[in-house]
Amino acid sequence: MIKTDILIIGAGPTGLFTVFEAGLLKLKTHLIDALPEPGGQCSEIYPKKPIYDIPAYPEILAGDLVDRLMEQIKPFEPGFTLGERAETLEKQDDGSFIVTTNKGTKHHAPVVVIAGGLGSFEPRKPLISNIADYEDNGVVYMIKDPEVYRDKKVVIAGGGDSALDWAIYLADVASEVALVHRRNEFRGALDSVEKASELAKIGKIQLYTEAEVKEIHGEDQLKAVVIKHNDEAKGQTYLETDYFIPLFGLSPKLGPIGNWGLEIEKNAIKVNNAKDYQTNIPGVFAIGDVNTYPGKLKLILSGFHEAAVMCQYAYQIINPDKRFVMKYTTVGGVQGFDGSKKEAKKEVVQSIV
């Protein structure tokens, strides 16, 4: 039985930052994640994708953000159960919880925090009858290492930020990049749409709008795609390629967490955002992309804020006889559990009385 103060389900950026906020309050943490390493989607799906909305970082790669978070939480010595999925939640007579994974590992904590991002997920696939035959043989649904596509021909399908961002990025990596979207209008950021249009004008990207990839061809390896245009006069375009990358987003699923008796709305967990991000089960919180409330923004920085607020209320559950007083957030002196301390000019002003 693994015992901790706060059990965090999900080791993505929000879950990792929760370790830091809890550590400031001298609370021990342990994280469960079905993936084999910390970082969530940032590590598993797009470690080389640049992120632009992290405060103080004009641009940072997703994988580098995870590395910085791991460095930040190191003094607080969190525990990890990786490669295992949280299966069951059992409330005990004293109000605490036992969470058991699919491999039978049991965890006991007075507070459980669900920070599972989108939950378990799988890519949305285009309706092409033989697409499964080419998966990992030219058809991929996520880009981990862009160097794989160095000097290769690439066809990307999609109209959101991921499709636009990767088309722009790979324009300087691949020998040819084609971007296919079924509409004229893109759903991504205006700046990205403008960049893609400029690259199309100078021939760095082949842009096919009002069109869809309807067929893929090749023997053991992908060799070409067939693009069908909405305008019948244009007919079809046969395009040779090494890789076809449909980026239609992820289909999120809560998995076993959906059976825990939590209040669910559109595949997300409803929380009390007016106070503490607690769910309908006292002692169980949900933060990050997995939760929902009026005005919710699915941003990493929103998850960071929710983690900070949640930890204040978690402290009160864990230490009902103590009162936590925070005059203002300090950046001076982070005391690790091992006795180490980062020196800073500003004196610590958080205190527990």
N, C-alpha and C positions, 0 to 999 in steps of 0.2 A: 504494500500500500504506500503510494507516494503522498506525503502530506505537505501542504503549503498554505499560505494565507490567501492568495488569489490564484485561481486556476484559470488560465487564459486559453481559449480554444481558437486557434489561428495564430500563426507566427509570421503574418505579413507585417507591413510597416506599422499599422495601428496596434497590433498585438505587441510588437517589439517596443514601441514607445510607451506602452502601458507599463512595461517592466521598469522603465526609467522613472515614470511618475510614481509608481508604487514604491520603488527603492528610496525615493526622497522621503517617504513616510515610514521607512524601515520595515516595509512589508515584503515578505518573500513571495516569489512568483514561480510558476511552472507553466510551460506552454505545451499544448498538444497540436500537432499538425499532421495531416495525411501525407504531405509532401516529405521527401527525404532530407530536405535542408530548410533552414529558416529563409524567410523572404517572401513567401506566398507567390502571387503572380509575378511580382517584380523579379524574382529569381527564376521561376519556372517557365514563364511565358515570354517576357521581353526584357531580359537583363541588360541588353544594349540599347534599349529605347530611351531617348532623352525625355526627362520630365522638367517642366518649366515653372510649376507653381509651388515649389517648396521655398519657403522664406529663406533669404540670404543666399540661395543658389540660383543664379540666372538660368543655369541649365545643369542638370546632373543626370547621369545614366541611372536607370532603375537599379541595376546591380550595385552600383557605387553607393546609392542611398541606403541599401540594405547593409553594406559594409560599414557605413558610418553609424547606423543605428546599433549594429552589433558592438561596435567599439564603445559607443555611448553607454550601453547597458552592462558592459563587462564588469564594472565594480560591484554590481548587484547580484552576480552569480546566479542567474536564472537557471532552472532545470528545463530540460526538453524531452518530450516523448515524440519522436519524429517517425514518419512512415506508418503512423497508426491513426485511425479515424475515431473520433469520439462517437460512441454508439448509444449509451444509455445514461440517464440522469436520475439518480435516486435521492430524494430528500430524506434526511435523517430526523430523528425525534428532536434533536437539539437545533434544528434549522440549517445544519450544514448539508453538504452534498457529497455523494460519491459518483464520480464519472468513470465509466468503464469503456475502454476502447475495443475495437473489433478484434484485437489480439489478446484481450483479457486483462490488460494492464489497468489497475484501479488507482484512482486519484481521489484524495479527500481534501476538501477545502470549505471554509465558511462562505466564500464568495466565488461565483463562477462568472467569467466574462466571455461572452461570445464575440470574437473579433475575426470571424471567418471570412471577411470580404464578401464575395458573391456566393459563398458556400462552395459545394462541389460544383464543377462546371465542365461542360463539353462544348466544343466549337459548333456553331451553326453551319451546316454543310449545304452546298448548293444541290439542287435536285438534278444530278447527273447520274444516270443509271449505273455506270461502271466506275464511279469515282473511287470506290473502296479498293479496286484493283491497283490503283496507282498511289495509294497512301504510303508515304515513306519511299516511294519510287518516283518522286517528282512532284507529288501533291503534298503540301504541308499546310497546316492550319495556324501555325504560330512561328514567329521568327525568334530564335534564341541567339544565334551567332551570325551576324550579317556577312562575315567573311566567307561563309559557305557559298555565297552567291557572287563572289568576286569573279568578274569576267564571264558570267553566265547570263543567259536570256531568262528574264523573269516576267511572268504575267500576274498582276495583282488584281483581284476583284473586290469591290466594296466602295462605299461612299462615305464612310465615317472617318474619324481622326486616325485610327490605326492604318487604314488603307492609304490615306493621304500622306501620313508621316513616313511610312515605310517606302512609299513610292519616291518621295523626295530624298530620303536617306540613301536608298539603293541607286538613285540616279548617278551617284559618284562611285558606285561599287560595281554594279553589274554592267555587262556590255550593252544590254538592251533592257528597258523597263517599259511595260505596257500597263496602263491602269484602265480597268473596265468598270463602268458603273451604269446601272439600268436607267438612271435619270440624268438630266442636265444639271440639276442642283445637287450639291454635296451637303452632307450633314456636319462636316467637320468645321474647325475654326476657320474664320474668314482669311486669316493670314496664311494658313496652310493651303486653302483653295487658290489664293493668289499666287503662291509659290509654285504650286503644281501647274497652274496655267502658264506661268512664265517659262517653266522648264519645258512645257509642251511646245511653246512657240519657238524655242531654240533647238528643238529636236532631242532633248535629253530624256523626255518621256513621250511615249505614244499614248494619246488620250482617246479612249473610246467611250463616249457617253450615249445614253439611250440605246444601250446594247448589253448583252449578257453572254457569258461563256456557257454554251449549251452542249458541247461535245469535247471529249479529250481522247487523244489517240497516241498510240505507241505499242510496242510489243511488251517487253518486260519493264521498260522505262518510258516515262512520259516523253513524247516527241513534239506534240503540237496540240493546240486547242482550236476550236471553232467558235467564233464570235458571231452571234446572230444579232442583227441590227433591227430596232423597232421599225425603222423606215424600210418597207419592203423593197423599195427601189435600190437600196444599198445591199440587200441580200445578206451574204455571210462573208466573214473574213477568216481565212485559214492562216494561223499564226504559229510558226515554229517556236518552241520554247523548251528550256531545261526544267523550269519550275512553274507550277501554277499554285498561287497562294490566295485562296479565298478568305477574306477577312470580314466576315459578317457578324462578328461579335461572339459572345459566349452565351450559352443557354444555362443560366444559373439554377442550381437545385440545392435546397437546404440539406437534403439527405436525411440521416437519422435525427438530426436536430429538429426537423419538422414534426417529429412524433413526441416531443417532450412536453406538450401541453402549452406551448407558447402561443401568444396571439399573433397570427400571421396575416399580412396584407400584401398581396401581389408578390409573393415569394420573398418577402422581407419581414423582419421581426419588429413589431410595434413596440416603441419605448416611450417613456415619459421624458421628453426633452425639456420640459419646463423645470425639471429638477435635477435628475441624476442619471438618466438613460437606463433606468431599471425597466425590466420587462414586467409582465403580469405575474411572474413568479418572484416573490421577494427574495433577494439575494442573488438573483441572476440578472446580469446586465448584458446589453448588446451595443456595441460601438462599431463605427466604421461603415463600410458599404452594406453590411448585412442588416442594418436597422433601417427603420423608416419612421418619419414623423412629419408634420406640416413644415414645409420649407426646407426639407432635407437636401443637401448638396453632396453628391457622391465624389468627394475629393479627399485626398490623403490628409491634407491639412485640417479638414473637418474631423476626420478620425482622431487626429492628434488632440484637438480641442476636447472632443468627447472623452478621450482617455483621461485627460487631466481632471475634468469635472467628476467623472465617475470614481476616480481613486479617492477623492475627498469623502465621498459617501461610503465607499467600501471600507475606509478606515474606521468610520463610526460603527459599522456592523461588526468589524473584527475586534474593536476596542471600545465597547459601549461605556466603559467607566472612565475613558480619557477624552479630553476635549482638544481638538486640533485647532490651532490658531495660525492663520496665514495672513500676515500683514501685507506682503506682496511677494511675488515670485522672485526667487533669488537665482543669480547665475554664479554665485560665489560659494565655493566649497561643496563639493559633492562627496559625501562620506560613504565609501563602499563598505560592504559587510566584512571585508577582509581587513578593515582598518585603514585602507589607503584613502588618501584625500587629494583632490585636485585643488591646488592653491589658486586663489583668485583675489583680486583687489577688494572686492565688495564683501562685506561681512554677511554671514548667513542670518536671515531674519525670520525664517520659518522656525517655529518652535512647537513642541508638544507639551502640554501642561496637564 
